[in-house]
């Protein structure tokens, strides 16, 4: 493949390459956590626990954020969870929901399942738009549980045995699922086969939080003209009717920029505070933000847990008896 073809391939599959990279990173983190746990369970060779796995602990990270605000210290047990959470929140405030469209591994899986469903049935269904309220209700439920927590309750949670091994408990949850978990997961997968991005559009409370924060963002997609070919509408995974709007500022927009790429006339463009931004530059800003937080946290000593090898040895041996 010559240089021109390589460049065309990268531009065409630009977003997918980012998604594959972060999905690979997430998979690597889960594998390392599994090997870490097997060392204590079965005597396998020791593999250090990946702090990046804490990206999958957003609810606990929300507790850590309130703890930081109320008690004025960074959670030393799972500091990476808070760091990753803050970086994603900031990305939503500045760049809207680009995390959902370019980084989230769950979103990537949802898209892949949807593509498989489209091959099976020939199309993806839109679903009922009003069902989006479910994810906002789930967000409100978690906020209802977390926001009233008192300073001493926050400290008790941060230093609880459960939070110490929350990532391991999550791994156990998926390795040994109960009947209800299997049924619900299977139902979501089946629905995602036929209803495009079912989890992301209707159920994800994390996406709901980012949707709310995205109202503050100066980023938006603007249109200079339109031939009403509706290719942008067809490309949009959130089913936003872009052809009917002068600009796209909907909280449901995940800033995948598929509409910008698809527009045959180039009438759609990404703008940040009124200034045009390249589709190639946008995801690099998100990546810079995520890795920037990581570097600062690493250098300041707020990335790795204070839990020692001996702490994990004791906690993992007792984890069947440790609950919420």
Secondary structure, 3 states (H helix, E strand, C coil): CCHHHHHHHHHHCHHHHHHHHHHHHHHHHHHHHHHHHHHHHHCCCCCCCCHHHHHHCHHHHHHHHHHHHHHCCCCCCCHHHHHHHHHHHHHHHHHCCHHHHHHCHHHHHHHHHHHHHHHHHCCCECCCHHHHHHHHHHHHHHHHHHCCCCHHHHHHHHCCHHHHCHHHHHHHHHHCCCHHHHHHHHHHHHHHHHECCHHHHHHCHHHHHHHHHHHHCCEEEEECCCCCCCHHHHHCCCCCCHHHCCEECCCCCCCCCHHHHHCCCCCEEEEECCEEECHHHHHHHHHHHHHHHHHHHHHHCCCCCCCCHHHHHHHHHCHHHCCC
